[in-house]
Amino acid sequence: MKSAGLIKVAIGIESGSQRILDNIYNKGITLEQVKNAISIINELELSCRGYFMIGAPTETEKEINETIKFSNELAIDEATFSITTPLPHTYLYEKTKDLIVKKAEDFDYYKTSVYSDKLTLSSNKLNKLRRKALIMFYFSPKRLFKTLQSFFSLSEMRTTLYKLKRF
C-alpha cells in the first residue's frame, strides 16, 4: 500500500483504559496491541493519526486521564479527541441506546455528551478534558516544533484553522 501512495494511517484507538475498551466499546484489542501496531506503522515510515473518545457511560475522570496519558506515550503524529457519540446502527449505539438522552440530529462530537450526567461526566467537564487532551498532545515537547510549524504552513493552515474552530 505504501508503494501505491499510502502516507497516513488512522487508527480508532478510542481509549487508554482497558476496561473501557473491553466493557464499553467491545474493541477486542489491548493497549499493547495498539502500541505494536503503531510501532509497525512507524517502521514503515508512515504518518499516524489516533482517534480517541472520552465520556463513555461509566467512564471516570481517572480513566479519561489515562487516555490522555496514553495518547502522549504513543508515537503518533496527530490525535483527535471526541466526546463519545454512538452513531445509529453501531455496536455502541445498540448497546447504549436506552441511555441516550439526545436526538441524533443534536449529536455534537466536540461539545456535548448524548448521555445523562448521571452516566458520565458533565458536557462542561468533558469539554475541559477534551481541551486538556489536545493541549497536552500537541504542545508536548516531542510534538511542539511540528505543532508550531503547522501554524505557519500554508498547506496546513486550513486544517489548523478548522481544528482551532472546534477547540
C-alpha positions as CSV (number, residue, x, y, z in Angstrom):
1,M,0.0,0.0,0.0
2,K,2.9,2.3,0.7
3,S,4.3,1.8,-2.7
4,A,0.9,2.7,-4.1
5,G,1.0,6.0,-2.3
6,L,-0.2,5.4,1.2
7,I,1.2,8.1,3.5
8,K,-1.0,8.1,6.6
9,V,-2.8,5.5,8.7
10,A,-5.7,6.5,11.0
11,I,-6.4,4.2,14.0
12,G,-9.5,4.2,16.2
13,I,-7.8,3.7,19.5
14,E,-10.7,5.2,21.4
15,S,-9.4,4.8,25.0
16,G,-6.3,4.3,27.1
17,S,-8.4,2.4,29.6
18,Q,-8.5,-1.4,29.0
19,R,-11.8,-1.5,31.0
20,I,-13.5,0.9,28.6
21,L,-12.1,-0.8,25.5
22,D,-13.4,-4.2,26.8
23,N,-16.6,-3.4,28.6
24,I,-18.0,-0.4,26.8
25,Y,-16.6,-0.3,23.2
26,N,-16.0,-4.1,22.9
27,K,-13.0,-3.3,20.7
28,G,-11.3,-6.7,21.1
29,I,-7.9,-5.1,21.3
30,T,-5.4,-4.5,24.1
31,L,-3.3,-1.4,24.7
32,E,-0.2,-3.4,24.0
33,Q,-1.6,-4.3,20.5
34,V,-2.2,-0.6,19.9
35,K,1.5,0.1,20.7
36,N,2.6,-2.8,18.5
37,A,0.5,-1.6,15.5
38,I,1.9,2.0,15.9
39,S,5.4,0.6,16.0
40,I,4.8,-1.2,12.7
41,I,3.4,2.0,11.2
42,N,6.5,3.9,12.3
43,E,8.8,1.2,11.0
44,L,7.1,1.7,7.6
45,E,7.7,5.5,7.9
46,L,4.0,6.3,7.6
47,S,2.3,9.1,9.4
48,C,-0.2,8.0,12.1
49,R,-3.4,9.7,13.4
50,G,-5.1,8.3,16.5
51,Y,-8.8,8.8,17.2
52,F,-9.8,8.9,20.9
53,M,-13.2,9.2,22.6
54,I,-13.9,10.5,26.1
55,G,-17.1,10.4,28.1
56,A,-18.3,6.9,27.6
57,P,-21.1,5.7,30.0
58,T,-19.5,4.9,33.4
59,E,-16.1,6.3,32.3
60,T,-14.4,8.1,35.2
61,E,-12.2,11.2,35.1
62,K,-9.3,9.0,36.1
63,E,-9.9,6.8,33.0
64,I,-10.1,9.8,30.8
65,N,-6.8,11.0,32.2
66,E,-5.4,7.5,31.4
67,T,-6.5,8.1,27.8
68,I,-4.8,11.5,27.7
69,K,-1.6,10.0,29.2
70,F,-1.7,7.0,26.8
71,S,-2.1,9.3,23.7
72,N,1.0,11.1,24.7
73,E,3.0,7.9,25.2
74,L,2.2,6.8,21.6
75,A,4.5,7.6,18.7
76,I,1.6,9.1,16.7
77,D,1.7,12.4,14.7
78,E,-1.9,13.5,15.2
79,A,-4.7,12.9,17.6
80,T,-8.4,13.7,17.6
81,F,-10.3,13.7,20.9
82,S,-14.1,13.5,20.6
83,I,-16.9,13.2,23.1
84,T,-18.3,9.7,22.9
85,T,-21.2,9.8,20.5
86,P,-22.7,6.4,19.3
87,L,-23.7,6.5,15.7
88,P,-27.0,4.7,14.9
89,H,-26.7,1.1,14.0
90,T,-23.2,0.7,15.6
91,Y,-22.4,-1.7,18.4
92,L,-22.1,1.2,20.9
93,Y,-25.4,2.7,19.8
94,E,-27.3,-0.6,20.1
95,K,-25.7,-1.3,23.5
96,T,-26.5,2.2,24.9
97,K,-29.5,3.4,23.0
98,D,-31.7,3.3,26.2
99,L,-29.2,5.6,27.9
100,I,-29.1,8.3,25.2
101,V,-30.9,11.5,26.2
102,K,-30.5,13.5,22.9
103,K,-31.9,13.1,19.4
104,A,-29.5,12.0,16.7
105,E,-29.7,15.4,15.0
106,D,-28.5,17.1,18.2
107,F,-25.3,14.9,18.4
108,D,-22.1,17.0,18.6
109,Y,-18.9,15.1,18.9
110,Y,-16.9,18.1,20.1
111,K,-19.2,19.8,22.5
112,T,-21.7,17.7,24.4
113,S,-22.4,14.3,25.6
114,V,-25.5,12.4,24.4
115,Y,-25.7,10.6,27.8
116,S,-27.2,11.8,31.0
117,D,-24.8,13.4,33.5
118,K,-25.7,10.5,35.8
119,L,-23.8,8.1,33.5
120,T,-20.8,10.2,32.5
121,L,-19.2,13.5,33.4
122,S,-21.0,16.7,32.5
123,S,-20.6,18.1,29.0
124,N,-18.8,21.0,30.5
125,K,-16.3,18.8,32.3
126,L,-15.8,16.6,29.2
127,N,-15.2,19.6,27.1
128,K,-12.5,20.9,29.5
129,L,-10.9,17.4,29.5
130,R,-11.0,17.3,25.7
131,R,-9.2,20.6,25.5
132,K,-6.7,19.5,28.1
133,A,-6.0,16.4,25.9
134,L,-5.5,18.5,22.8
135,I,-3.1,20.9,24.6
136,M,-1.1,18.2,26.2
137,F,-0.9,16.2,23.0
138,Y,0.0,19.0,20.5
139,F,2.2,21.0,22.9
140,S,4.2,18.1,24.4
141,P,7.9,18.6,23.9
142,K,8.1,15.9,21.3
143,R,5.4,17.5,19.1
144,L,5.8,21.2,19.9
145,F,8.0,22.0,16.9
146,K,5.7,20.2,14.4
147,T,2.7,21.9,16.0
148,L,4.2,25.4,15.6
149,Q,5.3,24.5,12.1
150,S,1.7,23.7,11.1
151,F,0.5,27.1,12.4
152,F,2.7,28.8,9.8
153,S,2.5,26.3,6.9
154,L,0.2,27.4,4.0
155,S,-0.6,23.7,3.2
156,E,-1.6,23.1,6.8
157,M,-3.3,26.4,7.5
158,R,-6.8,25.4,6.6
159,T,-6.6,22.2,8.7
160,T,-5.2,24.1,11.6
161,L,-7.9,26.7,11.5
162,Y,-10.6,24.0,11.3
163,K,-9.1,22.3,14.4
164,L,-8.9,25.7,16.3
165,K,-12.5,26.3,15.4
166,R,-13.5,23.1,17.1
167,F,-11.4,23.9,20.2
